[in-house]
Amino acid sequence: MTQPFPNKTSLSLINPDESKCASRFKRPRPILMRLTERDEQIIVRCWEDKLLSTSDLQTLFFGAKARCIHRLRILYSNYYLDCYFFPILCPYRGSTEALYTNGVKGNSIVSLLLDQDQNYVALKRRELLTSMETDSFLLTFRHLRVVNHTRINFEKAFLNNQEWKLLRWIPERLLEDQFTMTQDGELRRAKIRADGFVTYQHQATAKLYSAFVEADLGTMSQKQILAKVQRYLNYFQTDLPQEKYGTQWFRVLMITQSPKRVIELWRSISSLTHSIFWITSFDEIRQPLWLSQCIWRRAGQEGSYALVE
């Protein structure tokens, strides 16, 4: 049976005890079903993005909300998905949206469709469930939801611009790269793990572009930001981008909370480099036609730029 979030002060449950209204925490008996291609896509997306709400999945895969809820319930009843509730998502609004991740029966589907070792897929699922039991999960959850919505906003933007095509988004779970860099005159191991990696293409010329995506919630100090920038600059000098992503050239798209934070990041990063870093805010990429709009500040450059110029 799927368990709700832990009964802690910071993550208090709705009906943590077995009361007359607690049936939402009980997995229903398996409902007869035939697994479809869309079901498989839902399961994979839930593993990639870790936790997706009913509204997210409706946006991505369904039209009518009732149909979405019905199909998710079927997948949940058959252990393809797990379902959780996080009450403080929507304070004072009564019932909260369900949050879905892949269930134990979904591991083999994710492994097959993403060509990943099934043990790795299962390990990442267990790691998420373990992290949900910790006091620090609130901050992790906030960042996770921002990354999920950023990915959805990218997908919407490319659908709204027929001149460009989004070819792929690689999620954070598949992105960690380790390499050696020189720091303070010594060789040290370093790690890059972005929140996403996108490849997009200009339809007329077939020219490809690639970018790492970083979601910033304003929790990192200037020192931490500059350390991350330096790691990217050193990573750029290795052969790893070519080996793993098929390109030696990429951008780093940093998306943050506010215009004020955009300027702070732009100034800090520009003090270290005049290349590859582009910065904007979450509000800007919520607009349906942002892809061709001048909403980005480029490190070391004055003015604003469009991502697809």
Buried (B, 14 or more C-beta within 10 A) or exposed (E): EBEBBBEEEEBEBBBEEEEEEBEEBEBEEEEEEEBEEEBBBBBBBBBBBBBBBBEBBBBBBBEEEEEBBEBBBBBBBBBBBBBBBBBEEEEEEEEBBBBBBBBEBBBEBBBEBBEBEEEBBBEBBEEBBEBBEEEEBBEBBEBBBBBBBBBBBBBBBBEBBEEBBBEEBBBBBBBEBEBEBEEEEEEEEBEBEBBBBBBBBEEEEEEEBBBBBBBBEEEBEEEEBBEBBBBBBBBBEBEBBEEEBEEBEBBBBBBBBEEEBBEBBBEBBBEBBEEBBBBBBBEBBBBEEBBBBBBBBBBBBEEEBEBBE
